[in-house]
Amino acid sequence: MSNSLKTFLAGVVLFPLVLITNGAIPGYMSPTTAQVFWLLGFSKSFANFGSLYAHNFGFPDPAAISFGMSAALPAAVLLKIGVSPANAYAAVFAAWLAVAFTGAFFFARYIGVGRPASLLSAAIWCTFPIVWQNNSFSTLALGIALLPLYHLSAMNVVFGRLSIISTLSLFITSFISVFMDGYTFMMFASGLSIIFLCKTMRDRNNFDFFPRAIVISFSFFASYMAYALYEKTTSFSAERIDFFRGWGASLEFFFVPTAGILAAPDFLGLSVSRVQDDYFGDASTFISTFCAGIALVAIYGVVVLKERKFLSIVFGLIAAAGFYMALGPTVKFLTYRPAGVSQLMPASYGWFETGNAWISEYLPGFKNIRASYRWTALGMFGAWAVFMVILASGKLSINVRAALLVLLLVFNIPSSQQLHAYTHFRGVVNEVTAEVASWKPHFRHGETVAFLPYGNDFLINYIASELDIRTYNIGGDKNLAAAMANWPDEMTNVGQGEITPEFSIKVKAFLESGKADAIVLPYIDLLGAAHEWPAPNDREKELSPIAKSLDAEDRYDAVFTQNYAIIRLAHGLDPAGSLSVWNTMPPINLGKPVNFVTGEIGENYLAGRGWYPSEPIGTWSRERQASILVDLDDIPNGGKLGVTFSVFTPEHTCTTVEIRSGTAVMLNRSYCGVSGWISAELPRAGLAPNGQLDFVVDQLRSPSSFGSKDTRMLGILLKSLTVIK
């Protein structure tokens, strides 16, 4: 039997340990729950329409998957041929883990490690908690697992003979990386930069720098531009620096494991209990970052090892860079979050600044890696790579090498709670998919549906694709923000997660607009239900009476189920237009001064008339013409209506404002650089008999064009109305 065949068979025997540790065994385990539905929703929609965009949710524009395309596409194929969702997701994870395991093996072999040690080293890498504890973030875990493969392709270009094969290898891995996960794409780019810089500095007089630099630059530029073109943007939102602090790793997380995660530390009493509410950020900062063993081995290698010193220094620098960035902008050690304080961390709670805040605030790519602790993956890769150099150097005896390999592998074995969680996850996925399949008789193929009130509806991706309907709703915070920019007023007017006194009216206006064939009132939380099933019907008491009252009206029919109600126009009726609903509302009572601030003016007076929801300072117009309806009976003959408003004219820009009533233009003026309030007095004699006032601007502007994160288009800010006798 050849050595290659022996190695392959040994790998086949060892690889199931990787699958078990990651919960990726089709037919028995699932790596997670919520992300299964988020990603497979895209996969199912890809299969439904034969497109790289999802057309079932995020309507009206096709939705781009923000990360995970490298896994979503093969999952789409599996779903198309009839593989169940739970098995499709687990199978895709298993396949990519096989690629990662193989890549880690060949990375070790490239360094010069023997075959048996390379297999064990690959298993160690793929079973680190930094990999499988990030399964809840879907393909982030796969991107971390693939880091050795990514860097192997980089080293072939930097150290090897530049060839078509090495060039294509880097090009392909760059594309896989950017479409797998943005975090690990940046780690790949950072690690490669360190390798290339060190090689350039060492061999600056005998190194074909430019051809290799061109290959590297082209591979990363082409992959990034392909991603940006797919996402239809080159600008990706960044978070406040306090977010980076909150999600930075505290120093003790690296060296003291968290109880309930790893079997060996729990058995030996080395773990400590940690509760998310005690720390800034969330639990992911401490459940995935334990790395004491590999970090100590790497420190030994960098300090003591003399053979192959260059590689140990290069990988040591990668490890140092990763761990440095993982700390976030502020060093934390036994740093606890006081009760009532946000998960975001002000600098005052830390020990001292690390000095990397400017990187996270200003450098492209880096400023989007808001969960700083995830840089631990790059640090651990660098440490693991130093370990590979130690194994290849022959510095340690065979017994010591074997002991280290076994010890590191044993310390990666998950606790029994983790393994039971994987089987539970599969059960949840199967229960949810069976539940959604039972909804099909209540929905019509291709109809447009709105689930109200909307939120970060993770489960919607799968629901809409499985039912083959179109819905405005979508799961994922980035996807939700992108979809909301194109939603009709009828959708955004509802408000995220809000059930206001005007909710029923908004449902009717939505149906009458013709922009939705059906409105679903879900009794369950469509984010929470993606994590655990059965989900509680927490909103049934609020939403069921609304559905029943609508069903009692002749124009609407309702269908009631255990988990939701569906409202449609009665059979045979056509939409009458949303204004048919809003025009039935009484005009604004002017018996006392009217303030257009939060809590002072009912939404029913503004919805459907071109206004955003009220704010503490007033109400912004969202269209070039926005209107209100006032009760003229409250204005005496000869009296006037006083209007207080402002205009969005930043940086000395100018806007022309008209106030009309019927055919009469009651104000027409250009305002420039407005910083305060404007008052106007409108004679009662000039007001139209129906009491309608139209506020017209010649253009809308967005604060985002002037350095703000607010992407709304704004016109007039209406503050108050007062009767002047």
HUHURA-V559607 format. One record per residue. N is the residue number from 1. PSI is psi as a letter, one per 40 degrees, with the letter a starting at -180 (NA if undefined). BURIAL is 1 if it has 16 or more other ideal C-beta (glycine too) atoms within 10 Angstrom, else 0. Layout:
[[N PSI BURIAL] [N PSI BURIAL]]
This chain:
[[1 h 0] [2 i 0] [3 d 0] [4 d 0] [5 d 0] [6 d 0] [7 d 1] [8 d 0] [9 d 0] [10 d 0] [11 d 1] [12 d 0] [13 d 0] [14 d 1] [15 d 1] [16 d 0] [17 d 0] [18 d 1] [19 d 1] [20 d 1] [21 d 1] [22 e 1] [23 f 1] [24 f 1] [25 h 1] [26 h 1] [27 e 0] [28 d 0] [29 i 1] [30 h 1] [31 d 1] [32 a 1] [33 c 1] [34 d 1] [35 d 1] [36 d 1] [37 d 1] [38 d 1] [39 d 1] [40 d 1] [41 d 1] [42 d 1] [43 d 1] [44 d 1] [45 d 1] [46 d 1] [47 d 1] [48 d 1] [49 e 0] [50 f 0] [51 i 0] [52 e 0] [53 i 1] [54 h 1] [55 e 1] [56 d 1] [57 i 1] [58 e 1] [59 i 1] [60 e 0] [61 i 0] [62 i 1] [63 h 1] [64 h 1] [65 h 1] [66 d 1] [67 i 1] [68 e 1] [69 d 1] [70 d 1] [71 d 1] [72 d 1] [73 d 1] [74 d 0] [75 d 1] [76 d 1] [77 d 0] [78 d 1] [79 d 1] [80 d 0] [81 e 0] [82 e 0] [83 h 1] [84 i 1] [85 d 1] [86 d 1] [87 d 1] [88 d 1] [89 d 1] [90 d 1] [91 d 1] [92 d 1] [93 d 1] [94 d 1] [95 d 1] [96 d 1] [97 d 1] [98 d 1] [99 d 0] [100 d 1] [101 d 1] [102 d 0] [103 d 1] [104 d 1] [105 d 1] [106 d 0] [107 d 1] [108 d 1] [109 d 1] [110 d 1] [111 d 1] [112 e 0] [113 i 1] [114 i 1] [115 d 1] [116 d 0] [117 d 1] [118 d 1] [119 d 1] [120 d 1] [121 d 1] [122 d 1] [123 d 1] [124 d 1] [125 d 1] [126 e 1] [127 e 1] [128 i 1] [129 d 1] [130 d 1] [131 c 1] [132 e 1] [133 e 1] [134 e 1] [135 d 1] [136 e 1] [137 f 1] [138 b 1] [139 e 1] [140 d 1] [141 d 1] [142 d 1] [143 d 1] [144 d 1] [145 d 1] [146 e 1] [147 d 1] [148 d 1] [149 d 1] [150 d 1] [151 d 1] [152 d 1] [153 d 1] [154 d 1] [155 d 1] [156 d 1] [157 d 1] [158 d 1] [159 d 0] [160 a 0] [161 h 0] [162 h 0] [163 i 0] [164 d 0] [165 d 0] [166 d 1] [167 d 1] [168 d 0] [169 d 1] [170 d 1] [171 d 1] [172 d 0] [173 d 1] [174 d 1] [175 d 1] [176 d 1] [177 d 1] [178 d 1] [179 e 1] [180 d 1] [181 h 1] [182 d 1] [183 d 1] [184 d 1] [185 d 1] [186 d 1] [187 d 1] [188 d 1] [189 d 1] [190 d 1] [191 d 1] [192 d 1] [193 d 0] [194 d 1] [195 d 1] [196 d 1] [197 d 0] [198 d 1] [199 d 1] [200 d 0] [201 d 0] [202 d 0] [203 f 0] [204 d 0] [205 e 0] [206 f 0] [207 h 0] [208 g 0] [209 d 0] [210 d 0] [211 d 0] [212 d 1] [213 d 0] [214 d 0] [215 d 1] [216 d 1] [217 d 0] [218 d 0] [219 d 1] [220 d 1] [221 d 0] [222 d 0] [223 d 1] [224 d 1] [225 d 0] [226 d 0] [227 d 1] [228 d 0] [229 d 0] [230 d 0] [231 e 1] [232 f 0] [233 i 0] [234 e 0] [235 h 0] [236 h 0] [237 i 0] [238 i 1] [239 i 1] [240 i 0] [241 d 1] [242 d 1] [243 d 1] [244 d 1] [245 d 1] [246 d 1] [247 e 1] [248 i 1] [249 h 1] [250 i 1] [251 d 1] [252 d 1] [253 d 1] [254 d 1] [255 e 0] [256 h 1] [257 i 1] [258 h 1] [259 i 1] [260 e 1] [261 d 1] [262 h 1] [263 d 1] [264 d 1] [265 d 1] [266 d 1] [267 d 0] [268 e 0] [269 f 0] [270 e 0] [271 i 1] [272 i 0] [273 h 0] [274 i 1] [275 h 0] [276 d 0] [277 e 0] [278 e 0] [279 i 1] [280 i 1] [281 a 1] [282 a 0] [283 d 0] [284 d 1] [285 d 1] [286 e 1] [287 e 1] [288 e 1] [289 e 1] [290 h 1] [291 f 1] [292 d 0] [293 d 1] [294 d 1] [295 d 1] [296 d 0] [297 d 1] [298 d 1] [299 d 0] [300 d 0] [301 d 1] [302 d 1] [303 d 0] [304 d 0] [305 h 1] [306 d 0] [307 h 0] [308 f 1] [309 d 0] [310 d 0] [311 d 1] [312 d 1] [313 d 1] [314 d 1] [315 d 1] [316 d 1] [317 d 1] [318 d 1] [319 d 1] [320 d 1] [321 d 1] [322 d 1] [323 d 1] [324 d 1] [325 d 1] [326 d 1] [327 d 1] [328 a 1] [329 e 1] [330 h 1] [331 h 1] [332 h 1] [333 h 0] [334 f 0] [335 h 1] [336 i 0] [337 h 1] [338 i 0] [339 h 0] [340 e 0] [341 i 0] [342 i 0] [343 d 1] [344 i 1] [345 h 1] [346 i 0] [347 d 0] [348 e 0] [349 e 1] [350 i 1] [351 d 0] [352 i 0] [353 i 0] [354 d 1] [355 e 0] [356 e 1] [357 d 1] [358 d 0] [359 d 1] [360 d 1] [361 d 0] [362 d 0] [363 h 0] [364 i 0] [365 d 0] [366 d 1] [367 e 1] [368 e 0] [369 g 1] [370 d 1] [371 g 1] [372 d 1] [373 d 1] [374 e 1] [375 e 1] [376 d 1] [377 d 1] [378 d 1] [379 d 1] [380 d 1] [381 d 1] [382 d 1] [383 d 1] [384 d 1] [385 d 1] [386 d 1] [387 d 1] [388 d 1] [389 d 1] [390 d 1] [391 d 1] [392 e 1] [393 d 1] [394 e 0] [395 d 1] [396 i 1] [397 i 0] [398 d 0] [399 d 0] [400 d 0] [401 d 1] [402 d 0] [403 d 0] [404 d 1] [405 d 1] [406 d 0] [407 d 0] [408 d 1] [409 d 1] [410 d 0] [411 e 1] [412 e 1] [413 h 1] [414 i 1] [415 i 1] [416 d 0] [417 d 0] [418 d 1] [419 d 1] [420 d 0] [421 d 1] [422 d 1] [423 d 0] [424 d 0] [425 d 1] [426 d 1] [427 d 0] [428 d 1] [429 d 1] [430 d 1] [431 d 0] [432 d 1] [433 d 1] [434 d 0] [435 d 1] [436 d 1] [437 d 0] [438 e 0] [439 e 1] [440 d 0] [441 e 0] [442 e 0] [443 i 1] [444 h 0] [445 h 0] [446 e 0] [447 i 0] [448 h 1] [449 i 1] [450 h 1] [451 h 1] [452 i 1] [453 i 1] [454 i 1] [455 a 1] [456 g 1] [457 g 1] [458 d 1] [459 d 1] [460 d 1] [461 d 1] [462 d 1] [463 d 1] [464 d 1] [465 d 1] [466 d 1] [467 e 1] [468 f 1] [469 i 1] [470 h 1] [471 i 1] [472 d 1] [473 i 1] [474 i 1] [475 i 1] [476 h 1] [477 d 0] [478 d 0] [479 d 1] [480 d 1] [481 d 0] [482 d 1] [483 d 1] [484 d 1] [485 e 0] [486 e 0] [487 i 1] [488 i 1] [489 d 1] [490 d 1] [491 d 1] [492 d 1] [493 d 1] [494 d 1] [495 i 1] [496 h 0] [497 e 0] [498 h 1] [499 g 1] [500 i 1] [501 d 0] [502 e 1] [503 d 1] [504 d 1] [505 d 1] [506 d 1] [507 d 1] [508 d 1] [509 d 1] [510 d 1] [511 d 1] [512 d 1] [513 e 1] [514 e 0] [515 e 1] [516 h 1] [517 d 1] [518 i 1] [519 h 1] [520 h 1] [521 g 1] [522 h 1] [523 e 1] [524 i 1] [525 h 1] [526 e 1] [527 d 1] [528 d 1] [529 d 1] [530 e 1] [531 d 1] [532 h 0] [533 i 1] [534 i 0] [535 i 1] [536 i 0] [537 g 1] [538 d 0] [539 e 1] [540 d 1] [541 d 0] [542 d 0] [543 d 1] [544 d 1] [545 d 0] [546 d 1] [547 d 1] [548 d 0] [549 d 0] [550 d 1] [551 d 0] [552 e 0] [553 i 0] [554 d 0] [555 e 0] [556 i 1] [557 i 1] [558 i 1] [559 h 1] [560 h 0] [561 a 0] [562 d 0] [563 e 1] [564 i 1] [565 i 1] [566 h 1] [567 h 1] [568 i 1] [569 i 1] [570 i 0] [571 h 0] [572 e 0] [573 i 0] [574 i 0] [575 h 1] [576 e 0] [577 i 0] [578 d 1] [579 d 0] [580 d 0] [581 d 1] [582 d 1] [583 e 0] [584 e 0] [585 i 1] [586 i 0] [587 i 1] [588 h 1] [589 h 0] [590 e 1] [591 d 0] [592 i 0] [593 h 0] [594 h 1] [595 h 1] [596 f 1] [597 i 0] [598 h 0] [599 e 0] [600 d 0] [601 h 1] [602 h 1] [603 d 1] [604 d 1] [605 e 1] [606 d 1] [607 h 1] [608 e 1] [609 e 1] [610 f 1] [611 i 1] [612 i 1] [613 i 1] [614 i 1] [615 i 0] [616 d 0] [617 e 0] [618 a 1] [619 h 1] [620 i 1] [621 i 1] [622 e 1] [623 i 1] [624 d 0] [625 h 0] [626 i 1] [627 i 1] [628 i 1] [629 h 1] [630 i 1] [631 h 0] [632 d 1] [633 e 0] [634 e 1] [635 h 1] [636 i 0] [637 h 0] [638 e 0] [639 i 1] [640 i 1] [641 h 1] [642 h 0] [643 h 1] [644 h 1] [645 i 1] [646 i 1] [647 i 1] [648 g 1] [649 g 1] [650 i 0] [651 f 0] [652 e 0] [653 i 1] [654 i 0] [655 h 1] [656 h 0] [657 h 1] [658 h 0] [659 h 1] [660 i 1] [661 h 1] [662 b 0] [663 e 0] [664 h 0] [665 h 0] [666 e 1] [667 h 1] [668 h 0] [669 i 0] [670 h 0] [671 h 1] [672 h 0] [673 f 0] [674 h 1] [675 e 0] [676 a 0] [677 i 0] [678 h 1] [679 h 0] [680 i 0] [681 h 0] [682 h 1] [683 h 0] [684 d 1] [685 d 0] [686 e 0] [687 i 1] [688 i 0] [689 d 0] [690 e 0] [691 e 1] [692 h 1] [693 h 1] [694 h 1] [695 h 1] [696 h 1] [697 i 1] [698 e 0] [699 i 0] [700 i 1] [701 i 1] [702 h 0] [703 d 0] [704 d 0] [705 e 0] [706 f 0] [707 e 0] [708 i 0] [709 e 0] [710 h 0] [711 e 0] [712 i 1] [713 h 1] [714 i 1] [715 c 1] [716 i 1] [717 h 1] [718 h 1] [719 d 1] [720 i 1] [721 h 1] [722 h 1] [723 h 1] [724 h 0] [725 NA 0]]
